[in-house]
């Protein structure tokens, strides 16, 4: 089958409730003729499909997905996307309400069961409080379990539905017909509170999981939001007409006003302005765009206005490619297989088998009380095997770990990144805004001898205040902190890309680059020349200030390295993590920054897509890669990395795509995050060990394995208490992390 004849699509999947659902959909799609590859990601509910259109169609794949209880959204219109987002918001609101209500109903249940057991009609009150939790708030688990049963699979829904459902039905029977047990000399216990509390706990876990998952779609939504919805088209007569962006065609002439986002990729045909392209390049200095210069969708025009000829529109723009690449990188990851869901696939059938086997063995070998003891054993096994401890083992450790991270300025969005961070052995750092501050600042200034610095500062400040150049802003900001006063400048003139000039008290002054000053045949003193050469060696940008005959001052401007960047690099290397730096900046600047911070591996002149490719290369070498960035240009690489970390002072897009955010943008928090991951993973393993030991010991005892030896048969009431105790022990163990240092 020819690769050129295949189509790749990234489509939403609805109706999934756990990681097993994603596996079911993925396996079903892979079986369809014409599908070359299918990857369904439960974390962001996206299917990444490659198929041959002559063999199968999207409608066929949709029907196939619907046949197993889910849905594939093949409508790619903006209206459909908005409807999906609205449904997600509504579903989360519904889940939140069900969680709160289930907790509200469960609290009095626990109180009644523990402290008010002798009040009249106690069992009927418990029944009344439990029924809404089981049949209304927890209905989704029973629906999910039924879906799994129809396709001969099992997951957490199955375990929750069976244990709570049987405990509930058993309790209802004992409430209505207690004499069945009383005639046999036994009590008729009820387990209403156990079934309700389990539902409440599991719903709470689901709600927290959904909240974390929602961040991915909001990142894509914000990327799409960078493109304006309407644009001004210039017709043949020169008149402006505002039209939707979807109506723009290649060759149209568009007007870009000051402050506007550029709507499409194109070429400047008239006018000029500085354009902020940091969302693509990550570099802080705006770029001058004159006639024939290329501009890109999503970048921001600054003060001037210009016209462009549309060259790439819709899905062909660089911005659209970034959006698509982010989606592909996110969707290409293996589905998030929650450990508990993996175990449940084996654990559930085993538990059911043990419960049924217990009933049969008791019925056959138990004599007169065989059926009674068999029924009790069946219910006790299912109650004691309730997934509460197992379900809480990972989430409680993660919740405490996430809280501990937040206390230390590390925002962690999901369990996967926290679990994986301790395995990181390669870390890729963006330069601008990550290692450096991310904005041009004046680092040095040298004045010529025998001048009035205060007067000269005022003239320089006033001229730069009239300039639109982004470096002029750095100069005015610096001089402004020195309480420099403004003076009136006459005959101000700007030479694009070179410099500016102005008249003060009959003397003409110039501010600009070396080429601009040389063209005026202005003399530079040896002292200033020596100093500026040193600045240039350090990859700093130099601005010259002169009158008509001599240079009065030279100003060095650079993107400063953050105070803790060097120490952070050193810490990471001590931990055995290899550090790489990637930047779109030039070789000289990259080398200077790498030398100053102690980074041995770096690459300069890197485009956004190359960053993601570099990470893929490291991953092919079996490295677990962390990416740290702050710009939209880093979003694809962040999505590709195993662990993605954004700077808190970076763009919303980077923060949303990344799974971790450093609030203070201090790189020293990265070693802390890795150490926190080690502590949390250790805690998860301890919790799972105790949860399993509890089941390994508890289930055989519940089945009656000790009865032949010493006549001991576990009461379901004690089983319920043991289940609760196991949950308390898991939560208590997790809370230990709160008091530890990272």
N, C-alpha and C positions, 0 to 999 in steps of 0.2 A: 504493500500500500504506500503510495507516494506521500511523503511528509507534507508536500506543498498543498495537497488536497484536504488536509485536516483543518479543523477549526478549534480554537481554544476559547472557552467561555468560563467566566467566573460568575456563578449564579447563587442566590440565596436559597437555603433550605429551611423550611419551617416545620414545626411539629416535633423537633428532637428534644428529648428530656434528659439524656445522659450520653456519655461517650460511646456506649454500646449502640445507641441509635445511629451515630455517625458511621460506625463500622457496618451496620446493616445496610444503610443507604449506599455506602461506598462499594460494598461487595455486590449489591444488586446492579449498580451501574456498570461495574467492571464486567459483569456477565453478559451484558448486552452486545450483540454484534455491532461492530463499527466504533466502539469506544476503545480508544488506545490507552487512555489513562484516566483515572478518576481519583480525586483526593478530597475527602469531605472532612472539614475542620469543625469540630464541635464548638471550639472556643469562640469562633466568630460566625458560626452557622453558614459557612460558605462551601460550595462545591466547585472545585477547580477541575474542569472536564476538557479533555481533548478527544474529538470524535471526527469520523469521516461522514460528511453530509450526504454522500451518495448512498450510504448504507443505513444510516439512522438519522433521526431528526430530533430537535429539542422537544417537540410535542410527544414523541415516543418516550423520551427519557422522563418527561414530566409524568406521563401516565404510569410508567414503570415505578417511579418514586411514590406516586399516590397509591399504588396497589399494595404497598406495605405500610400504609398509614401515615406517610409524610407528604410533603409537597415541594416541588422544585419550581421556583419562580423564574419563568423564562421571559417575562415581559421586562425589558430593560429600560423602559421610559422613565423620565424623572417622576411622573405621577406615581408609578408603581413603587419606585424607591421610597418616596415620601410615605406611601401607604404602609410599606413594610416597617419603616421607622416608627410610624404612629402606632402600629400594632405592637411593636416591641415595648413602647412606652406604656401602652394600655395593659399589656401582659404583666409587666413588672409591677405596675400599680396594683393590679389584681393579686399578684403573688404577695406583695407587701401587706395588703389588707388581710389576706388569708393567714399569713404568718402571725400578725398582731392578734387577730381574733382567736386563733388556735392557742396562743399563749394565754390570752385572757380567760379562755374556758378551762385551760389545763391547770392554772394556779389553784382555783378553788377545789378542783378534783384532788390534787395532791394534799391540800389542807384537810379536806374531809376524810380522805383515806388514812391519814396519819394521826389526826387528833380528834376527830368527831365520828368515830366508827359506830357509836351506839345510838345515834339520833334516829328517830322514827323515819322509815322509808329511805334510809341512807342509800341503799342499792338503786332505788328508782331515781333518786336525785343524781347519783353518779351516772346512771344510764342516760338521763336527760342532758347532762352536760357533755358527755362523750359523743353522743350521736352526731351533733353538728360537725365536730372535729373529724370524725371518721367519714361521714357520708357527704359532707359539703367541702370543708377546707382541705381534706386529704384525698378527695375524689381522684385527683390527677394520678396518684400512685396506683390506684386500682385500674384506671384506664390504661396506664403505661404497662402494668403487669399483664393485662389482658392482651395488649398488642404483642408483647414478648412471647406470651404463651401460644398465640396463633402462629408464630413463626418459629416455635420450638427453641426459643432462647430465654435467657434469664438475666436480670440485672438487679440493681438496688431497688427498683420499683417492685420487683417480684418479692424480694425479701421483706420490704416494708409492708406490702399489701398482705402477704401471707401471715406474718407474725401479728400485725395489728388486727387484721380481719378475723383470724381464728380466735385471738384473745378476746375480741369484742363479741363475737358470736357465742363463744364459750361462756362469757360473763352474762350475756342476755339469757341464755338457756338456764344458767344457775340462778338468775334473778326470778325467772318465771316458774321454774320447776326445781326448787331446792330439794324437794322430797326425793328426787331421783338419787341423790347422794346420801341424804339423811337416812333413808331406809337401809342403806348399806353401811351405816355407822360412820359416815364421812361428812365433813363440812362441805358447803357449796361456795367456794371462794369466787370472787370477781376480780377482774384485772382491767377495769375500765381506765383507771388512771395511767397504767402502763402503756396501753394502746394510744391514748390521747397525747401523752408526753412525747412518745417517739415521733408521732406525726409533727408535733410542734417543733421538735429539734431538727428534723430533716427539712422541714419547710424553711427554717431559719438558715440552714446551710445552703439551700437552693437560692434563697434571696441574695445572700452574700456573693454566691457564685455568679448570678445573673448581673449583679451590679458591676463586677469586675469585667465580665464579657462585653458589657455595653460600650466600653471605652473604644474598642476597635472601630465600630461603625461610626462613632462620632469623629474619629480621626479622619476617615475617608470623607465624611460629610464636610469637615472643615477644609480639606484640600479642594473639594469641589467648589466650596464657597469662595475660593480665591478667584474664580472666574466670574466676572460681572454677568448679570442676567440680561442687561441691555447694552447697546452700543450706538454711537453716533456714526452713521454712514454718510459720506459726502457724495452726492450724485454728480452727474456730468456738468450740471449748471452751477456747481459749487454750493448747493444748498444742503443743510444738515437735516437728517431724518433719524429719529431714535427708533431702533428696531430690536427685537429679541436676538440674543447671541446665536440662537439656532438658525436664524435666517442669513447669517453672514456667509458669503461664498468667497472662494479664492479669487483674488484680483480686486475685491472691493477696497475702496479707500475709506479709512476710518479715522476719526478725530479722537485724539487722546488728550484730555484736559489735565491741568495740574491736580495732583493727588489721586488721579484715576488709576485703577488696575488695568494693565494692558490686556485686551480681551483675547487676542490671537497671536500666533507667531507671524512676524512680518518684517518688512523693510521700511525704514523712515524715508518718506518722499518729500516732506516739507517741514521746516522748523527744527528745533533742537531743544534738548533738555537733559538733565541728569536723571538716570533711572536706577532705582534701588533693585539690584538683582541678587540680593543676599539670600532670597528664598531658593535660588538655583545654585549659586556659587558658594554661599556661606561667607563671602568676603564683605566687610562692612562698608567699604567706600563705594558710593554711587558712581556709575559709569556714564560718561558723556555720550549721548546718542545724537549724531548729526545725520545728514542725508546719506543713504545707502547702508546705514548701520542696521544690524539685525536686532530685533526686540522679541521678547518671549512672553507668552500668556502668563498672567499671574504676577508678573513683576510690577513694581509700583513707580509710576512717573512722579517726579518731585515738583519743581516750581514752574517749569516751562510747559508749553503745549506744542504738539506736533501731529502730523498726519502720517499714517502708515498704510502700506499696501499689504493686504492679507495674503500670506503664503501658505500657512497651515491652519486649518480650522477643525473644530470638533475634537474627535479622538486622536487626530494626528499631531496636536500641539505637544510641546515638551511637558507642559503641566499634566495633560491627560496621560502621557506616557508614565510620568511619575506616579500618578494615581493607580494606573494599571499595574505597574511594577510593585507598588506597595501591596496591592491586593494579592498579586501572585506570590510574593514572598511570604505573606501571612498564610495564604491558602496552601502553600507547598509544604508547610510543616506537617509532621505526623499529627493525627488527632490527639487532643489532650486526653490521654488515657488515665483517668483517675484510678489510683491504686485500688480503692475499694470496689469500683465497678469491675475491674479485672478479676479481683478475687471472687466477687459475687457470682460471676458466671460459673465458677466451680463450686463455690461455697453453698449456694442456694440448693442446687440439686442434691448435694450431699446431706444437708440439713433435713430437707424434705424426706430423703431416703431413710435417714436415721429415725426420724419421727414416725414414719409409716412402719418401718421395721420394728420399732419399739412396740407399737400397737399390736402388730401381728404376733410377735414373740410372746408378749403378755397374754394375748388371747389364746394362743395355743398351749403355752406352758404355765399360765398363771392360775389355773384351777378356777374355783368359783368366783374369785375376785379378778380374774384375768381381764375381762372387758373394762371394768372400772379402773384398774391400775393402768391398763393399756391406754385408755383415753386420757388419763391424767399424765402419763408419760409423754404422749403425743403433744399435748398442749404445753407441758413443761419444757420439752425440747424446743418447741417453736418460740416460747416466751424467752427462754434463757439465751436462745440464739438470735434474739432481736438485735438488729444492727446498730444499736445506739452507741456502744463503746467503739465498735469498728468504724462507724460513721463519724464519730467525734475525734478519733485518734489524729487524723491529719488536719481537719479544719481548726481544731482548738490550738494546735501548735502553730499553724499558719497565722491564725488571728493574733496570738500573742507575739509572734515574730514580726508581723506587720506593724503592730502597735509599738513594739520596741524600736523598730526602724523609724517610725514617725517621730518618736521622742528624740531620736538622734538626727533628724533632718533627712531621712531616707524614706520617700514615699514608694511603697511596693504595691503594685496593682493586682498581681495574681500569684497563686501558689507555685505555678510552674517555674517562674523566674527565681523565686526565693529558694526553691528546692535545687535548682540547677546552678546557681551562682557559685557554690563552693567548688564546682568542677572546672570553672573557667581557668584555662591555661594560656589564653591569648587575649589581649585587649587592644582594641583599635580606638584611638583618640582622634576626633576631629581637632583641628588647630584653633580656628577662630571661634571664640565664645566658649570653648571647652578648656583648652590649655591657656588661652589668652583671654583678655577681658571682652573681646568682641566688638570694640569700637575704637576708632583712631583717637589718640590723645597726645597732647604735647608732652614729650619726655624731657627735652632740653631746649635751652635758648641761649645764644651767645650774642652779646651786643658789642658793637665797635667801641673802642676806647674814646674818651673825651666827648661823649654825647650826653644829652639830658634824656636818660632812660624813660622818665615819666612822660615827657612830651612825645618821644618817639613811640612809646607804647600806645598813647592815645591816638596817634595818627594811624598806626598799624591796626589797632582795634576798630577804628572807624571805617577804614577801607575794607577790611575783611567782613565787617558787618553788612556791607552792601553787596558782597559776593554771594552767589548761590552755590559755590563749590563746597562739597562736604568737608574738605580739609579746612576751609575757612571757618567752619563752625567749631572745629576743634581749637583753632587759634583764639576765636572770640570767647569761647568757654573758658579757656585757660587765663586769658587776660582779664576776663570778667571777675575771676576769683581774686585778682590783685586790686580790685576797686578802681579799675581804669575808667577814666571818663571819656565820653564821646566828643568829637570835635567835628565841625561842618566840613565835608569834603565836596569839592566841585569837580566838574568834568570827569565823573567816574566812567571808566571804560573797561570792558571785559573782552579778553581774547580767549575764545573757547579752548580749553585743554591746556592753556599755557600760563595765564596769569591775569592780573587786573592792575589798573592804574587810577590815580586820582590826584587832584590839585588841592594843596593846603597852604595858605599864606603865600601864594605865588610860586611855590616849589612843587614840582611834580614828583610823585612817589610811585614806586612799582612793587608789587608783591606777586611772586610766581616761582616757576621752576627754573632750573639752571639754564635751560635753553632760552627761556624768555629773558633772563637777566643778561646773558651773553649777547643776545641780539641787540641790546641797547648799549653794548660796549662799556659796561659799568665795571669799575675796578673792585676786586675782592682782596682784602688784606690776607697776609700769610697766616695770621692767627686763626681767622675764621675758616680759611681753606683747610688747614690741618685738622681742625675740629670736625668740620663737615665730612671730611674723608673717613674719619673714624666712625661717624654715624652711618655713613653709607655701607661700611664694612659690616656693621651690625644690622643691615637690611632695614634701616630707618628711612623714611621719606623726608627730604629736606626742602623747606620753603625759604626763599630769599626775600628780604625786605631792603629796598634801596631807594636813594634819591637819584637824581639825574647823573651823578658822577661816581658815587661809591656805595657799596653795600653797607647798610646800617646794622643789620642783624641777620642771623640765620636761625631757623626754628626746626627742630627734629620732631617728627610725628611718627608714632608707631602704635601698634596694637600691643599693649603691655601684657606680659606674662603674669598670670595670677600668682599671688604670694606662695600658695602651697603646692603648685603644680610640680615643682622639682622634687619635693619631699614625697609626694604621692607616687610619682614614677619610681622612686627609690624603694618605697614600701612594697609596691606591687612586684618589683623584680625580686625582692627578698622573699616574697611568698611563692616564687617560682612562676610568676605570670610574665609572659613575654609582651612587651609594650611596643605598639606600632603607632605612628602618627601619619594621618592622611590630610592633605590640604590642596585646595584649588590654587593656592598662592604660588609664587615663583620659587625656583630652586634655592636662590640666595636667602630669601626670608625663611624658607622651611629649614634649611641647614642651620641658620642662626638660632631659631627656636629650639630645634632638636639638640643642639650643642648646649644651650643654656639650661635645658631641663634634663639632660642626661639620657635622652631617647636615642637608641642606636639604630633603630629601623624606621625609616620615614619615606614617604613618596610625595612629590610636589606635582602641581598641575593636574590634579585628579578631578575628574568630572563626577557628578553624583552617581551615575550608573556604574562607574569604575569602582566606587567605594564598595558597592554591593558585590561586585565581581571579585574584589580583593578578599572580602569576607568568605565568599564561596570557595575561593582557592584555599584559604586556611582551613575551612571545614572539610575539604577533600583530603587534607593532611591529618584528619581525625582530631582536630583541635576543637575545643569548646570555646567559642568566640563571644566576647562581650564587645558591644559597640557603644561608644559614648559620644553624643553629639547634641547640638542645640538648635539646628536650623532645619527648614523644610527640605533643604538639599540633602540632609542626613536621613530623611524619613525612610527611604527605600533600604538603606544600609541597616538602619535600626530594626526594620521589619525582618530583614534577612538574618540578623545575628541571633545566636542562641539566647543571649541575655542582652536586652537593650536598655540603655541608661540615658536619660535626658537631663540637661542642665535646667534647674528651676527658673533661671532667668532667660531661657530660650523661647522659641516659638511655641504656640499652642499645639501645632501639628506634631512637632518632635515630642512634646510632653505626652500627647495622646497616643502616639504610635508606640513609644517606649513603655516597657513594663516596670521600670523604676525611674524615679525622678529625684535628683539631688536638690533639695530646696534652696540651699545656699550656693549652689554651683561650685562647691569646694570639692576638688578631686580626692582629697584625703578621706572623703566619705566612702569611696569605692572599696578600699581595703576593709573598712568597717562592715560594708554590705556583704562582702565575701565571708567575713568571720561570722556575721549574724546568720548567714545561710548555713554554715557548718553547724552552729549551735541548734538551729531549727531542725535540720535534717536528723541530727542525733536524737532530738526530742521525738520526732515523728517515728523513728525506728523503735524507740523505747515504748511509745504509746501503742504501736501496732503489735509489738511483742506481747505486752500485757493483755491487749484485747484478744489476741489469738490464744494465749495461754489460758485465759479465762474461758474461751469457747472450747478449747481442747480438753480441759478438765471438766468444765461445767456440763457440756452436752452429754458425755457418757454417764455422768452421775444422774442427770435429769432423765436419761433413758432407763435408769434402774440397774446399772451394772454392779452396784454395791449390794443390791438386795439379796442375792444368793449367799453372800459372805456374812453380812451382819444385819440383814433385814431393814437396811436404810433405804427409804424411798423419798426423794426430794419433793417437798410440797411446792406446787406452783407459786404459792405466795412467797416462799423463800426464794424461788427462782426469779420472781419479779424484783425482790429486794436485791438479789445478787446482781441482776442486770443493772439496777440503779447504782449500786456500789461500784460496779466496773466503770460506769460513766463518770462517777465522781472522782475515781482514782485517776482516770485519763485527764480530766480537766485540771485536777490538782497538780499533776505532773507537769502539764503544759504551763501552769502559772509560775513554775519555778524560773522560767526564762525571764519573767518580769524583773526579777531581782538580780539577775546576772549582768556582768559587764560585757560590752562588745568592743 
